[in-house]
């Protein structure tokens, strides 16, 4: 099951309201909508990079499709989340260099402000060491969420590569084929072999209290 569908069904019920990351694409929107959820985008968070070279941080969750800006509910789009409406689930994808791409503190505060009591923020990310050093955003993401008074629930490892006979076996995907080419070139040039990403990380947080603005 694609990870966007797995997270949606694991952390929300039918007819729940779900927000996706700022650069969510139409494939992700449709995947959530097909599960009988209202869907929208977490607007107002701009990436730190302005050079146009950074990959959207939702791109690792699903492939293909153009970026999508959620519209307000209307007769032709009744399953959109209204602007400012509290939601049951927020799904965000971040790259290994998350802190350099987006303000994690702002992201966490925005998520906390939009989650209803008991709502869940699920952050999909991954580590990387292809630049010769380890980039692991999990600690920074957890710290930002806790600073926003979100409760850290769990860390889920999501395997990209199946395990067979006790070993990771990369499937013959385009990504695996590209890795084999890159590994061959690195070996031929006497360079360290690149890293084939075998897993991702899902960090799960909850809104433990009723937002002040909703209290009587």
N, C-alpha and C positions, 0 to 999 in steps of 0.2 A: 504494500500500500504506500503511495507517495506520502512523504513526511507531512505535507500540509494537511492532508486528509486525516492521517493518524493523530496529529496534534489536535485538530478540530474535534474529532469524535471522542478523544480521550479527556478533553478538558472543557467540553461544553455539551449541552443538550440540544435537541431539535428546537428550532425557532429562537435560539439564543442570538445575541448580537455579538459580532466578531469584527475586530479591527485588524487590518494587516499593516505591515511596515510601509514607510513612506513611498518606496519604489515598487510596491506590489504590482505584478503584471496581471493581465486579464486571465491567464490560465489559473493563477492562484485564486482570483476572485470567483471564477466559475467553479472551481473545486469546492470552495466553501459554500457557495450558493446552492450547489447541487446536493449538499448535505442538509438542506432545509434550515439554513441560518441566514440572518440578515448580515450584510457585510459592508464594510466601509474601509477607508484608509486613514491612518494616523497622520493627519495633516499638520503642517507647521514646523516640521523638523527638517532642516536643510543640512546636507553633508558639509563637512569642513573643507573638503577639497573642491577647488574651483577650476582645476586644470582640464576637466573633461575626460581624464584618463581612468578615473576610478570606476570600477564595476559596481552597479547598483547592489546594495547589500541584501536585496531580496533575491538576487539572481541564483544563489546557491540552492534555494528551496525548490524551485521548479524551473523548467527549461522552456525557452521559446516564449513568444508573445510580446506585445509591446507594453510599456508601462501604462498604468491606468489610474485615473483620478476618479474617486468615487463621487457619484452625484447624490444629491439629496433625494429622499423618497418622493415619488410622485406616481401618477397613475400608470406610467409605463415602466417605472422602476420601484415597485413596492417593497423590495427586499433590501434597500439601502439603509444604512444606519444614519439617523439624523445627526447633523452637526451638534457637538457638545453632549450628545446622549451618552449616558453611562452604559458600559458594555460588560459582558460576562467573560470575554476572552480577547487578548491582544497577542498576535503572533508577529515576531520581528526576527529577521535574519541579519546577522552581522559578520563581517569578514574577520580574519585573524588580526588585522591591524585596526580593530574597531575604534579604539580611542583616537586614532589619527583621522578617522573618516567622519565621525559624528561625536557630538558631546553626549557621553553616556549619562552624565548627571541630568541633562535636559531631557533625554529620552526617558529615563526612569521617572522623573517628575511628571512628564506628560502622561505616561502610562498610569501612574498612580492617580492622577486627576480624572482619568476617563474610566477607570475600573470601578464597578459597583462593589459593595461589600461581598467578599468571597470570590471576586473575580480573579482571573489568572492571567499573568504575563508569562509567555513562553518565548525564550530567546534561543534561536538556533544559531550556533557558531562553530568554529573549529580552530585548532592550533595549526601552526605552519613553521617549517624550518628550512624552506627552500632558499632563503637568503643567507644561510650560514649561521643563523641563530634562531632560537625558539621564540615564536610569537604565540602567546596564549592569553586570550582576552577574558577568560572566565573569571579570574580574580577581580579585574576592574569592573566587569558587569555586575558581579555579586555585590561589590562595595557600593556601586552607584544605586542599585535597587534597594539595598538596606538603608542607605542614606535617605531614600525617599519613603522610608517606613513601610516598604514591602517585605513580606515574610518569605524568606528563602525556604522552599519546600524540598526540592530534589534536583539532582544532576543525572540526566539520562544520557547514556552513550548510545548513539545510533550508528550501527555498522553500515558502511557503504559496500563492504566486501563480504561475501558469505564465508562461513567457516565450514570446511570439509576436512574430515580426518584430522581434526585438531589444528588445522592450519588455515590462514586466510587465503582464499582463492579469488583473485580478481576476475570478474566477469569480463567477457570480450566486448567492452563498451568503447565508444570513441575516446573517452577520457583515459581508459587503460591503454588504448593503442597510442595515444599521444605520449603517455608516460614512457612506453617502451622506446619510442623514437628518441625522446629526450634523454633517457637513460643510456641508450647506445651512443649518442653524440657525446655525452659527458664522459663515458668510459673511454671513447676513442681519443678524447682530448686530455685525458688524465685528470678530469675534474670530479669532485664528489657527485655521486648519483643523486638525482632529485628525489624528493619525497612523494610517494603515492599516498594520497589521503585515504585512509582505510575507515575512518569514522568521523562523525560529527558529535557535537555536544548540545544538549538541550537543557537550559537552565530554567527552572520553573519557580515562579514567585506568586504570592497571593496578596490581595488587598485585605488586611486583617480587621479593618475598622471602617465604619461608615464615614465617607468624606464629610467634612465639616459643613459644607454647603447643603447637604441633604438632610441634616439633622433638624428636628422640629425645634 
